[in-house]
Amino acid sequence: MKILFLISEVEDIIKTGGLADVGKALPIELAKLGHEVVVMMPYYKQVAEQMKLANAMPSQILHVGEQSYQFDVKALTLHGLQVYLIDHSYFSQQSQPYSDDGNSSEKSATNAQRFSFFSLACLHVSHELHFKPDVVHTHDWHTAMAAYFLKSDFCHRHSIWQDEQFFANASCIITLHNAAFQCVCELSKVPILDAHSQQQVYTDNAYVNLLKTGISYADKVCAVSPTYAKEIRSHIGSHGIDDVINQAPEKVHGILNGCDYSQWDPEKDPLIPANFNAKDLSGKAVCKSKLQQQSGLKRVKSVPLIGMVCRATRQKGFDYLMPILDELLAHKVQLVIMGTGEPYITRQLHDVAAKHAGKFSFIEAFSSEWAHLIEAGSDFFLMPSEFEPCGLNQMYSLAYGTLPIVRRVGGLADTVVDVNEPNSNGFAFNEPSSLALINCLRKTLLVYNEQAKLIAAMRQRAFASKFTWRRAAQEYVELYCS
């Protein structure tokens, strides 16, 4: 098949989060399966400064009503993939990939215009390159509008391309990585969308919702885990998209993301002080000692060490964690948290760390070196998320024999099996509350201190847990063909 893969960031080119991991790994695996994949993304200012790519084709002009958009197209080859980058001032003159100008309303309007243009420009370039896709695969709100441009009469009204049958057989799939972000703004502030669009896009009181519009027009909707696919059908877990999801629930699917084990392999990891594997855990003990030393914790082998690497936000469960943090640290335990985020959370973490010196270390930063050391040196990894569409850190933790402690939501529910269940590889709780979290943590400490053989068996099952991109790519191909 020919697959047009539209995404806002790709690892090794630019990355702000886990979306970039997918932007690199999934198309590579799809290509390995024999499919022709073309990736398109914006040519951001940071990318231009670092790569200085040449034009891949003559300058292009999009005419939409009275608006004209002139842009260039850059190209590069990444791990055998053909990647085209849309070069317009919307991206080359912005300091960040996603607009940070003005207040929230202005930011949303700017993002809506920029990425609506990007989605249309990608389809235009595909047409000009004579790349006739069988599948147009979009991701989150950034490229959701491609479904609208493909499936509505917008392009016909504006004569975007002469061959109106070019995309006639293309199916459109949107993958939802985090439906909490939808890009909502006043329709009148998105010039690329004409007056007629109001009858076709998803609007609420004259506010357009890019993500809901894309979901409405897409042929298939794929959440990044089976459990998240169920959650977005419910009012409580859907972030408010359940109205459009439940208009056609049969087109909703869930495919768990994969893990890049070339970067997360304790046997070969160059960022940790000692390598190890399931058969020889001596290196893990070295990593724990080094983590304790570097984070200012007491160097004690027998004390269970819990690690956490994430953004300090409500989504990551800090509303549940902060009220019981002192209570947890009253136990024989050590805790290391690394991350940046909401100031009201980070201030509290600094205060608690000062009270519990030697037991709790908060590192307000992010670095790959620290992230790898925490994964390798911790006994447990904490992810008490309010919601977690897929999650990657629990996969990294399992690969390092570090048992995850998670709330049973989204991809966490699909990857971590609680100690009370057969084939357990971690610890899980259900209720979104501090009480449920502290009870789970106490259960974890009890098992660690009293059931060493069970912990050892769980570690072995953790090492054996694999979530590959090859498996995910095969499932996507089945979805494309269904």
C-alpha positions in Angstrom: 0.0 0.0 0.0 0.9 3.7 -0.4 0.6 5.4 3.0 0.7 9.2 3.5 1.7 9.7 7.1 0.9 13.2 8.4 2.3 14.1 11.8 3.6 17.2 13.6 6.9 15.9 14.9 9.3 13.0 14.2 12.1 11.9 16.5 15.6 12.6 15.2 14.2 15.7 13.5 12.3 17.4 16.3 10.7 16.1 19.5 8.6 17.6 22.2 6.9 14.4 23.5 6.0 10.8 22.8 4.2 11.7 19.6 7.7 12.0 17.9 8.5 8.5 18.9 5.5 7.3 16.9 6.4 9.6 14.0 9.7 7.8 13.6 9.1 4.2 14.7 5.7 3.4 13.1 6.5 4.4 9.5 9.8 2.7 9.7 8.1 -0.6 10.6 5.4 -0.1 8.0 8.1 0.3 5.4 9.8 -2.8 6.6 6.6 -4.7 6.0 6.8 -3.7 2.4 4.6 -0.6 2.2 5.5 2.7 0.6 5.4 5.3 3.2 5.8 9.1 2.8 6.0 11.2 5.9 5.1 14.9 6.0 5.7 17.3 8.8 6.2 21.1 9.3 9.6 22.7 8.7 10.0 24.3 12.1 12.4 27.1 12.8 14.5 24.8 15.0 14.7 22.2 12.2 15.6 24.9 9.7 18.4 26.1 11.9 19.8 22.7 12.5 19.4 21.0 9.1 19.2 23.7 6.4 17.5 21.5 3.9 17.2 22.2 0.2 14.0 22.6 -1.7 12.6 19.3 -3.0 10.3 20.9 -5.7 9.4 24.4 -7.0 7.5 26.8 -4.7 3.9 25.9 -4.3 0.8 28.2 -4.0 -2.5 27.2 -2.4 -5.4 29.4 -3.4 -8.3 29.3 -0.9 -11.0 31.9 -1.7 -9.3 35.3 -1.4 -6.4 33.8 0.5 -3.1 32.7 -1.1 -0.5 30.6 0.7 3.0 30.3 -0.9 5.3 27.7 0.6 8.3 25.6 -0.1 8.8 21.9 0.4 12.0 20.5 1.9 13.0 16.8 1.9 15.3 14.4 3.7 15.7 10.6 4.0 15.5 9.3 7.6 16.3 5.6 8.2 15.2 4.9 4.6 12.0 6.9 4.9 11.1 9.7 2.6 10.2 12.8 4.7 8.8 16.0 3.2 8.7 19.2 5.4 6.3 22.1 4.7 8.2 25.4 4.8 5.9 28.3 5.5 6.4 31.3 7.8 3.7 29.8 10.1 6.4 27.4 11.2 9.8 29.0 10.2 9.1 32.2 12.1 7.6 30.6 15.3 10.0 30.1 18.2 8.2 26.9 19.2 6.5 24.1 17.2 3.1 25.0 18.8 2.1 28.6 19.1 2.8 30.3 22.4 1.6 33.7 21.3 -0.8 35.7 23.5 -3.6 34.3 25.6 -5.1 30.8 25.3 -7.7 31.9 22.9 -5.2 33.6 20.6 -2.9 30.6 20.9 -5.6 28.2 19.8 -6.7 30.3 16.9 -3.1 30.6 15.7 -2.6 26.8 16.0 -5.9 26.1 14.3 -4.9 28.3 11.3 -1.3 27.0 11.1 -2.1 23.3 11.2 -5.3 23.5 9.1 -3.0 25.0 6.4 -0.4 22.3 7.1 -3.0 19.5 6.6 -4.2 21.0 3.3 -0.7 21.7 2.1 0.3 18.1 2.7 -2.5 16.8 0.5 -1.6 19.3 -2.2 2.1 18.2 -2.1 1.0 14.5 -2.3 -1.0 15.4 -5.4 1.8 17.4 -7.0 4.2 14.5 -6.3 1.8 12.1 -7.9 1.9 10.1 -4.7 -1.6 8.6 -4.7 -2.2 7.2 -1.2 -4.3 4.2 -0.3 -4.3 5.5 3.3 -3.9 8.9 4.7 -2.8 8.4 8.4 -3.2 11.5 10.6 -2.4 12.1 14.2 -4.2 14.1 16.9 -5.6 17.6 16.3 -2.5 18.8 14.5 -3.4 16.9 11.3 -7.0 16.0 12.0 -8.3 18.5 9.4 -6.8 16.4 6.6 -9.8 14.2 7.0 -12.1 17.1 6.5 -10.3 18.3 3.4 -10.3 14.8 2.0 -13.9 13.9 2.7 -15.9 17.1 2.4 -16.4 19.2 -0.7 -14.0 21.9 0.5 -11.3 21.1 -2.1 -13.9 20.9 -4.9 -15.3 24.3 -3.9 -11.9 25.9 -4.1 -10.5 23.8 -7.0 -7.5 22.9 -5.0 -6.5 20.3 -7.6 -7.8 19.6 -11.0 -7.9 15.8 -10.7 -10.7 15.5 -8.2 -10.6 11.7 -8.3 -7.0 11.6 -7.1 -7.9 10.9 -3.5 -11.2 9.2 -4.2 -10.0 5.8 -3.0 -7.9 7.0 -0.1 -9.2 6.0 3.3 -8.3 8.3 6.2 -7.3 7.1 9.7 -6.8 9.3 12.7 -4.8 8.1 15.7 -5.6 9.6 19.0 -2.5 9.9 21.2 -4.1 12.3 23.7 -7.7 13.4 23.1 -7.5 16.0 25.9 -6.0 18.4 23.4 -8.4 19.3 20.7 -7.6 22.8 19.5 -10.8 24.8 19.9 -11.2 28.4 18.8 -13.6 30.8 17.1 -14.2 29.6 13.5 -14.0 33.2 12.3 -10.4 33.4 13.5 -9.3 30.6 11.1 -9.1 32.3 7.7 -8.4 29.2 5.7 -11.8 27.9 6.6 -14.5 29.6 4.5 -18.0 30.6 5.5 -19.5 27.4 4.1 -17.3 25.4 6.4 -19.5 26.3 9.4 -22.1 23.8 8.1 -19.5 21.1 7.7 -16.9 21.3 10.5 -17.7 20.5 14.1 -18.7 23.7 15.8 -20.2 24.6 19.1 -21.4 28.2 19.5 -19.3 29.2 16.5 -16.2 27.6 17.9 -14.6 25.0 15.7 -13.0 21.9 17.2 -10.3 20.5 15.0 -10.0 17.1 16.7 -13.8 16.5 16.6 -13.9 17.6 13.0 -11.2 15.1 12.1 -12.9 12.3 14.0 -16.2 13.0 12.3 -14.7 12.7 8.8 -12.1 9.9 9.4 -13.0 6.4 8.1 -11.3 4.9 11.2 -10.4 6.2 14.6 -7.5 4.5 16.4 -6.7 5.1 20.1 -3.2 4.2 21.2 -4.3 1.4 23.5 -7.3 -0.9 23.6 -8.4 0.4 27.0 -8.2 4.0 25.9 -10.4 3.1 22.9 -13.0 2.0 25.4 -12.5 5.1 27.6 -13.1 7.6 24.8 -16.5 6.1 24.3 -17.5 7.0 27.8 -18.5 10.5 29.0 -16.1 10.4 32.0 -13.0 9.2 30.1 -13.4 10.8 26.7 -12.3 14.4 27.4 -15.6 15.4 25.9 -15.3 13.7 22.5 -17.7 10.9 23.2 -20.5 12.7 21.3 -18.6 12.3 18.0 -17.1 9.0 18.9 -20.5 7.4 19.6 -22.0 8.6 16.4 -20.0 5.8 14.7 -18.6 3.5 17.5 -17.9 0.8 15.0 -15.0 2.8 13.5 -13.2 3.1 16.8 -10.2 0.7 17.4 -7.3 0.5 19.8 -3.7 -0.4 19.0 -1.1 -0.3 21.7 2.0 1.7 20.8 5.3 0.0 20.7 8.6 0.6 22.6 11.9 1.4 21.0 14.1 -1.2 22.5 17.1 0.0 20.6 17.1 2.9 23.1 15.8 1.1 26.1 17.8 -2.1 26.6 19.6 -2.5 29.9 22.1 -4.9 28.3 23.4 -2.3 25.9 22.3 1.0 27.4 25.3 3.4 27.2 23.7 5.9 29.6 23.8 3.7 32.7 26.9 2.9 34.9 26.5 -0.9 34.6 24.6 -3.1 32.1 22.5 -6.0 33.1 19.9 -8.5 31.9 17.4 -10.9 33.3 20.0 -13.6 34.1 22.5 -11.2 35.8 21.1 -8.4 37.9 24.4 -7.4 39.5 24.5 -4.3 37.2 21.1 -3.2 38.4 22.4 -3.1 42.0 25.3 -0.9 40.7 22.7 1.4 39.0 20.7 1.6 42.2 23.8 2.6 44.3 24.8 5.2 41.7 21.2 6.6 41.6 21.2 6.9 45.4 24.6 8.6 45.4 23.8 11.1 42.6 20.3 12.0 44.0 21.5 12.4 47.6 19.8 9.4 49.0 21.3 7.1 51.6 23.2 4.3 49.9 21.3 1.3 51.4 20.7 -1.8 49.3 17.7 -3.2 51.3 15.5 -0.1 51.1 13.0 -0.2 48.2 13.6 2.7 45.8 10.7 4.1 43.8 11.4 6.3 40.7 9.2 8.6 38.8 9.9 10.5 35.5 7.2 12.7 34.1 5.7 16.1 33.7 4.5 17.5 37.0 0.9 17.9 36.0 -2.5 16.7 37.1 -2.7 14.2 34.3 0.3 12.3 35.9 -1.5 11.8 39.1 0.0 14.4 41.4 -3.4 15.3 42.8 -3.4 11.8 44.3 0.3 11.7 45.2 0.8 15.1 47.0 -1.7 14.5 49.8 -0.1 11.2 50.8 3.6 12.0 50.1 4.5 12.6 53.7 2.6 9.5 54.7 4.5 7.4 52.1 7.9 8.7 53.3 7.1 7.7 56.9 7.7 4.1 55.7 11.1 2.5 55.0 11.3 3.7 51.4 13.2 6.0 49.1 11.8 8.1 46.3 13.3 9.9 43.3 11.1 12.2 41.1 12.4 14.0 38.0 10.4 16.4 35.9 9.3 19.9 35.2 5.8 21.2 35.1 3.2 23.2 37.1 4.9 25.5 39.6 2.3 24.8 42.3 3.3 21.1 42.1 7.1 21.6 41.8 7.1 24.0 44.8 5.4 21.4 47.0 7.8 18.7 45.8 10.8 20.9 46.8 9.3 21.5 50.2 8.7 17.8 50.9 12.2 16.9 49.6 13.7 19.4 52.1 11.7 17.7 54.9 12.8 14.2 54.0 16.5 14.7 53.0 18.1 11.3 52.3 14.8 9.7 51.6 13.3 11.8 48.8 15.0 13.6 46.0 13.2 15.9 43.5 15.1 16.9 40.4 13.3 19.7 38.6 14.8 19.1 35.2 14.8 16.6 32.4 17.7 14.8 30.9 18.0 11.4 29.1 20.9 10.4 31.4 18.8 10.9 34.5 15.8 9.2 32.9 17.8 6.1 32.1 19.5 6.0 35.5 16.1 6.2 37.3 14.6 3.5 35.2 17.6 1.2 35.7 18.3 2.0 39.3 14.8 1.9 40.8 13.1 -1.1 42.2 9.7 0.3 41.3 8.4 3.0 38.9 5.4 5.1 39.9 2.7 6.1 37.3 -0.5 7.0 39.2 -2.0 8.8 36.2 -5.4 10.4 36.0 -5.4 9.3 32.4 -2.7 7.7 30.2 -3.7 7.0 26.6 -0.8 4.6 26.2 2.2 5.4 28.3 5.8 4.6 27.5 7.6 4.7 30.9 5.9 1.6 32.2 7.3 -0.2 29.1 10.8 1.1 29.7 10.5 0.1 33.4 9.5 -3.5 32.5 12.4 -3.7 30.1 14.7 -2.8 33.0 13.1 -5.2 35.5 11.7 -2.2 37.4 8.2 -3.1 38.5 5.6 -0.4 37.6 3.1 0.9 40.1 0.2 2.3 38.1 -3.4 3.3 38.1 -5.4 0.9 35.9 -6.2 3.3 33.0 -5.5 3.4 29.3 -2.3 1.7 28.2 -1.3 1.2 31.8 -4.1 -1.3 32.1 -3.0 -3.1 28.9 0.6 -3.5 29.9 0.8 -3.9 33.7 -0.6 -7.0 35.5 -1.3 -6.5 39.2 0.4 -8.7 41.8 -2.9 -10.3 42.8 -3.4 -11.6 39.2 -1.8 -14.5 37.3 1.4 -13.6 35.5 1.8 -10.4 37.4 4.5 -7.9 36.5 3.6 -4.9 38.6 1.1 -3.3 41.0 -2.1 -1.5 40.0 -5.0 0.3 41.6 -8.3 1.5 40.2 -9.9 4.4 42.0 -8.6 8.0 41.3 -7.9 8.8 44.9 -5.1 9.3 47.3 -6.4 6.5 49.5 -6.3 4.0 46.7 -2.8 5.1 45.8 -1.4 4.9 49.4 -3.0 1.4 49.8 -1.3 0.2 46.6 2.0 1.6 47.7 1.8 -0.1 51.1 0.9 -3.3 49.4 4.0 -2.9 47.2 6.3 -2.3 50.2 4.8 -5.3 52.0 5.4 -7.6 49.1 8.9 -6.3 48.7 9.8 -6.8 52.3 8.1 -10.2 52.9 7.9 -12.0 49.5 11.3 -11.8 47.9 10.7 -14.8 45.7 7.5 -13.3 44.3 9.3 -10.0 43.5 12.0 -12.0 41.8 9.5 -13.9 39.7 7.7 -10.7 38.8 11.0 -9.1 37.7 11.6 -12.0 35.3 8.1 -11.6 33.8 8.8 -7.9 33.5 11.9 -8.6 31.5 9.9 -10.9 29.3 7.2 -8.3 28.6 7.7 -7.0 25.1 5.7 -4.4 23.2 7.2 -4.1 19.7 6.6 -1.6 17.0 6.6 -4.5 14.5 3.5 -5.9 16.2 1.8 -2.4 16.3 2.6 -1.9 12.5 1.1 -5.3 11.7 -2.1 -4.3 13.5 -2.2 -1.0 11.7 -1.9 -2.8 8.4 -4.9 -5.0 9.3 -6.8 -1.9 10.3 -5.9 -0.2 7.0 -7.2 -3.2 5.1 -10.4 -3.7 7.1 
